Amino acid sequence: MINHHPDDNLLAEYTSGSLAWALSLSVCAHIQLCPHCRQRAANLNKIGGALLNASPMEPCAAGNFERLMQRISQQEKSPVLANVTSDVTGSVVTGPAVTDPMLSELPKVIAKLLPTNRKLKWQRVSSSLKTVRLTTGQRDYEVAFQRISSGGKVVEHDHGGVEVTLVLKGSFSDEQGVYSEGDFLVRNAGEVHRPTATLNQDCLCLSVVAAPVRVTGFLGHLINPFLSFRPA
């Protein structure tokens, strides 16, 4: 059961098209997993449509319509971003045969981020954590898969900026609760936590961060200089 969802403000920004692309990606993936938020998004779209219909018409300045159509055309050419705000169905895709079951049956919008052969170059951060950065066609946030081995603990850290985490497979816990498949979490700058995967299986998460994390305590002096932040 999904217990953690985007708040009303975030979902309203998403449905209005004003949310940053990388954050829209995480919200869209959650909606594809969560019937409750699909209905919330549908209701917000209806409200937005009603408000638009009730608004007085404004004349369109010369050239504005052509520029708008160019922007729409450019977005449609992006294999990742074209459906970020429009594709909110609950389907998942399996794609070609995979050797890693953790990458099967992902939300459609996330599956589009995978290479065609579904082989990822994981980077080991610690004995319990592996990560791989994903290319999303934007330059504001780093988007990555985080994989915690079963029973593994991630080193305690805080955040230099907002971090959105969507649990895709398995579950983990921290000081504030337990999070399972489909749960959507937001951590703000300065919040400290130490995720721990449950014992029964690995945990795969999608993370969207606005700034690099900072390891706390003595280890931070050794590790933090090597932590990078690469939006793409």
BELRARA-V723476 format. One record per residue. RES is the residue in three letters. OMEGA is omega as a letter, one per 20 degrees, with the letter a starting at -180 (* if undefined). Layout:
res->{RES:RES}
omega->{OMEGA:OMEGA}
This chain:
res->{MET:ILE:ASN:HIS:HIS:PRO:ASP:ASP:ASN:LEU:LEU:ALA:GLU:TYR:THR:SER:GLY:SER:LEU:ALA:TRP:ALA:LEU:SER:LEU:SER:VAL:CYS:ALA:HIS:ILE:GLN:LEU:CYS:PRO:HIS:CYS:ARG:GLN:ARG:ALA:ALA:ASN:LEU:ASN:LYS:ILE:GLY:GLY:ALA:LEU:LEU:ASN:ALA:SER:PRO:MET:GLU:PRO:CYS:ALA:ALA:GLY:ASN:PHE:GLU:ARG:LEU:MET:GLN:ARG:ILE:SER:GLN:GLN:GLU:LYS:SER:PRO:VAL:LEU:ALA:ASN:VAL:THR:SER:ASP:VAL:THR:GLY:SER:VAL:VAL:THR:GLY:PRO:ALA:VAL:THR:ASP:PRO:MET:LEU:SER:GLU:LEU:PRO:LYS:VAL:ILE:ALA:LYS:LEU:LEU:PRO:THR:ASN:ARG:LYS:LEU:LYS:TRP:GLN:ARG:VAL:SER:SER:SER:LEU:LYS:THR:VAL:ARG:LEU:THR:THR:GLY:GLN:ARG:ASP:TYR:GLU:VAL:ALA:PHE:GLN:ARG:ILE:SER:SER:GLY:GLY:LYS:VAL:VAL:GLU:HIS:ASP:HIS:GLY:GLY:VAL:GLU:VAL:THR:LEU:VAL:LEU:LYS:GLY:SER:PHE:SER:ASP:GLU:GLN:GLY:VAL:TYR:SER:GLU:GLY:ASP:PHE:LEU:VAL:ARG:ASN:ALA:GLY:GLU:VAL:HIS:ARG:PRO:THR:ALA:THR:LEU:ASN:GLN:ASP:CYS:LEU:CYS:LEU:SER:VAL:VAL:ALA:ALA:PRO:VAL:ARG:VAL:THR:GLY:PHE:LEU:GLY:HIS:LEU:ILE:ASN:PRO:PHE:LEU:SER:PHE:ARG:PRO:ALA}
omega->{a:a:a:a:r:r:a:a:a:a:r:r:r:a:r:r:a:a:r:a:a:r:r:r:a:r:r:r:r:a:r:r:a:r:a:a:r:r:r:r:r:r:r:r:r:r:r:r:r:r:r:r:a:a:r:r:r:r:a:r:a:r:a:a:r:r:r:a:r:r:r:r:a:r:a:r:r:a:a:a:a:a:a:a:a:a:a:r:a:a:r:a:r:r:r:a:a:r:a:a:r:a:r:r:r:r:a:a:r:r:r:r:a:r:a:r:r:r:a:r:a:r:a:r:r:a:a:a:r:a:r:r:a:r:a:r:r:a:a:a:r:a:a:r:r:a:r:r:a:a:a:r:r:a:a:a:r:a:r:r:a:r:r:r:r:r:a:r:r:r:r:r:r:a:a:r:r:a:a:a:a:a:a:a:r:r:a:a:r:r:a:r:r:a:r:r:r:a:a:r:r:r:r:a:r:r:r:a:a:a:a:r:r:r:a:r:a:a:a:r:a:a:a:r:a:a:a:r:a:r:r:*}
